[in-house]
Amino acid sequence: MKKNCLECGEPLIGRIDKKFCSDYCRNSFNNKINKESKNLIRNTNNRLRKNHHLLTKLNVTGKTKVTRRKLLDGNFDFNFFTSIYTTKTGNTYYYIYDQGYLALENDYYLLIRKE
């Protein structure tokens, strides 16, 4: 019984369990199947990278106070972060990898870097 490539339909030659005629067809097939989930992951990672880059740029000393407006002007997205840390006193720090921020009064944020 002849089998055909799942991507291009060409007849397969070789192993009995072979599904694709080439690496190109295998990659193309799998990329089509995983397109939506990969796009979500790619977009999330890009947003995290942009947030991290902005915090790193604004927080050169390791501990800086900035306004919410300054973060928003840099296109910071508060919906994307990698972890949350709540202190014993109830303060909640949001982290993007090693860069964190804490909401203060009057629309100010304390930016910190995890050592």
PEURKA-V519489 format. One record per residue. N is the residue number from 0. RES is the residue in one letter. PHI is phi in whole degrees, 0 to 359 (NA if undefined). PSI is psi in whole degrees, -180 to 180 (none if undefined). OMEGA is omega in whole degrees, -180 to 180 (999 if undefined). Layout:
BEGIN
n=N res=RES phi=PHI psi=PSI omega=OMEGA
n=N res=RES phi=PHI psi=PSI omega=OMEGA
END
This chain:
BEGIN
n=0 res=M phi=NA psi=124 omega=180
n=1 res=K phi=277 psi=136 omega=176
n=2 res=K phi=250 psi=153 omega=180
n=3 res=N phi=243 psi=154 omega=178
n=4 res=C phi=302 psi=132 omega=-180
n=5 res=L phi=294 psi=-22 omega=-178
n=6 res=E phi=267 psi=-55 omega=-172
n=7 res=C phi=255 psi=-13 omega=178
n=8 res=G phi=85 psi=1 omega=179
n=9 res=E phi=293 psi=147 omega=177
n=10 res=P phi=298 psi=142 omega=-179
n=11 res=L phi=266 psi=138 omega=177
n=12 res=I phi=236 psi=133 omega=178
n=13 res=G phi=125 psi=-138 omega=-175
n=14 res=R phi=303 psi=150 omega=-178
n=15 res=I phi=290 psi=-28 omega=-178
n=16 res=D phi=264 psi=11 omega=-178
n=17 res=K phi=291 psi=138 omega=-179
n=18 res=K phi=245 psi=-22 omega=-176
n=19 res=F phi=229 psi=150 omega=-179
n=20 res=C phi=278 psi=-19 omega=-178
n=21 res=S phi=203 psi=168 omega=176
n=22 res=D phi=296 psi=-36 omega=179
n=23 res=Y phi=301 psi=-48 omega=179
n=24 res=C phi=296 psi=-41 omega=179
n=25 res=R phi=299 psi=-47 omega=-180
n=26 res=N phi=294 psi=-42 omega=180
n=27 res=S phi=298 psi=-45 omega=179
n=28 res=F phi=299 psi=-49 omega=-178
n=29 res=N phi=292 psi=-35 omega=177
n=30 res=N phi=296 psi=-38 omega=178
n=31 res=K phi=294 psi=-42 omega=-179
n=32 res=I phi=294 psi=-42 omega=-174
n=33 res=N phi=263 psi=13 omega=-173
n=34 res=K phi=303 psi=-50 omega=-176
n=35 res=E phi=295 psi=-46 omega=-179
n=36 res=S phi=292 psi=-37 omega=178
n=37 res=K phi=293 psi=-38 omega=177
n=38 res=N phi=297 psi=-42 omega=178
n=39 res=L phi=299 psi=-47 omega=-180
n=40 res=I phi=296 psi=-45 omega=180
n=41 res=R phi=299 psi=-45 omega=-180
n=42 res=N phi=295 psi=-40 omega=178
n=43 res=T phi=295 psi=-46 omega=179
n=44 res=N phi=297 psi=-38 omega=177
n=45 res=N phi=296 psi=-41 omega=179
n=46 res=R phi=294 psi=-42 omega=177
n=47 res=L phi=297 psi=-42 omega=179
n=48 res=R phi=298 psi=-42 omega=179
n=49 res=K phi=294 psi=-43 omega=177
n=50 res=N phi=299 psi=-46 omega=-179
n=51 res=H phi=297 psi=-42 omega=179
n=52 res=H phi=299 psi=-44 omega=180
n=53 res=L phi=296 psi=-46 omega=179
n=54 res=L phi=298 psi=-41 omega=179
n=55 res=T phi=297 psi=-41 omega=-180
n=56 res=K phi=294 psi=-40 omega=-178
n=57 res=L phi=279 psi=-25 omega=-173
n=58 res=N phi=250 psi=68 omega=-178
n=59 res=V phi=284 psi=-27 omega=-177
n=60 res=T phi=271 psi=-14 omega=-177
n=61 res=G phi=100 psi=-15 omega=178
n=62 res=K phi=204 psi=109 omega=-174
n=63 res=T phi=221 psi=148 omega=177
n=64 res=K phi=251 psi=126 omega=-180
n=65 res=V phi=225 psi=164 omega=178
n=66 res=T phi=273 psi=158 omega=175
n=67 res=R phi=300 psi=-39 omega=-180
n=68 res=R phi=301 psi=-40 omega=-180
n=69 res=K phi=296 psi=-39 omega=178
n=70 res=L phi=292 psi=-44 omega=-180
n=71 res=L phi=293 psi=-36 omega=177
n=72 res=D phi=297 psi=-28 omega=176
n=73 res=G phi=271 psi=12 omega=180
n=74 res=N phi=64 psi=33 omega=177
n=75 res=F phi=292 psi=136 omega=179
n=76 res=D phi=246 psi=111 omega=-176
n=77 res=F phi=288 psi=-8 omega=180
n=78 res=N phi=278 psi=-11 omega=-176
n=79 res=F phi=243 psi=119 omega=177
n=80 res=F phi=204 psi=163 omega=-175
n=81 res=T phi=260 psi=-25 omega=179
n=82 res=S phi=201 psi=163 omega=178
n=83 res=I phi=234 psi=137 omega=176
n=84 res=Y phi=232 psi=124 omega=178
n=85 res=T phi=250 psi=126 omega=-179
n=86 res=T phi=281 psi=171 omega=178
n=87 res=K phi=297 psi=-29 omega=180
n=88 res=T phi=277 psi=-3 omega=176
n=89 res=G phi=98 psi=2 omega=177
n=90 res=N phi=286 psi=136 omega=-179
n=91 res=T phi=249 psi=117 omega=177
n=92 res=Y phi=260 psi=136 omega=175
n=93 res=Y phi=253 psi=132 omega=-177
n=94 res=Y phi=243 psi=143 omega=166
n=95 res=I phi=242 psi=97 omega=-174
n=96 res=Y phi=58 psi=-112 omega=-177
n=97 res=D phi=265 psi=-6 omega=-179
n=98 res=Q phi=259 psi=131 omega=-178
n=99 res=G phi=231 psi=166 omega=176
n=100 res=Y phi=214 psi=151 omega=-180
n=101 res=L phi=230 psi=128 omega=178
n=102 res=A phi=287 psi=129 omega=177
n=103 res=L phi=250 psi=-175 omega=178
n=104 res=E phi=285 psi=160 omega=175
n=105 res=N phi=58 psi=40 omega=177
n=106 res=D phi=60 psi=34 omega=174
n=107 res=Y phi=254 psi=154 omega=177
n=108 res=Y phi=229 psi=140 omega=174
n=109 res=L phi=264 psi=121 omega=178
n=110 res=L phi=263 psi=133 omega=179
n=111 res=I phi=225 psi=157 omega=177
n=112 res=R phi=242 psi=130 omega=178
n=113 res=K phi=285 psi=127 omega=-179
n=114 res=E phi=276 psi=none omega=999
END
